[in-house]
Amino acid sequence: MDSQKVEMFLASYKKYFPADKLVFIKEKLLALDDERFALVSSVKLKNPTTLFLISFFLGALGIDRFMLGQTGMGILKLLTGGVCGVLAIIDWFTIARKTREYNFNNLMTLI
């Protein structure tokens, strides 16, 4: 794979992945062929900032957890009002990290 394409991809999407895993992602992307790289670059990634805003305004309803594919936690938050708001507040501080991990895991399944 062309290193310039990989550098462009990482420059564009580095906020979508954990900072400590960017080197690992770069190594994996450099090992891909062009066809596989095209598939990887067409994947929709979740924006951590958007999910934070959703968590802030709709977190007590569990919408943020549903968007991350965590249906059980989403139902728990929906039925309990974010466990009386406590879990909703905790998610304000952790949802960006969880979103980056979600994006990383989705990328690794394609690679």
Residue pairs with C-beta under 8 A, 6 or more apart in sequence:
1 29
1 30
1 31
1 32
1 33
1 34
1 37
3 30
5 37
6 26
6 29
6 30
6 37
9 29
9 37
9 40
9 41
10 22
10 25
10 26
10 29
13 45
14 22
15 48
15 49
16 45
16 46
16 47
16 48
16 99
16 100
16 103
17 25
17 100
17 103
17 104
17 107
18 97
18 100
18 101
18 104
21 104
25 104
25 107
28 108
28 111
29 37
29 40
29 111
32 40
32 111
36 110
36 111
39 110
40 107
40 110
40 111
43 106
43 107
43 110
45 103
45 106
45 107
46 67
46 68
46 99
46 102
46 103
47 99
48 95
48 96
48 99
48 100
49 96
51 64
51 67
51 68
51 95
51 96
51 99
52 92
52 95
52 96
52 99
54 63
54 64
54 67
55 63
55 64
55 88
55 91
55 92
55 95
56 92
58 64
59 77
59 82
59 88
59 91
59 92
59 95
60 77
60 81
60 82
60 85
60 88
61 77
61 78
61 82
62 73
62 74
62 75
62 76
62 77
62 78
62 82
63 74
64 74
64 91
64 95
65 71
65 73
65 74
65 77
65 91
66 74
68 98
68 99
68 102
69 102
73 87
76 83
76 87
77 83
77 87
77 88
80 87
81 88
82 88
82 89
82 91
91 98
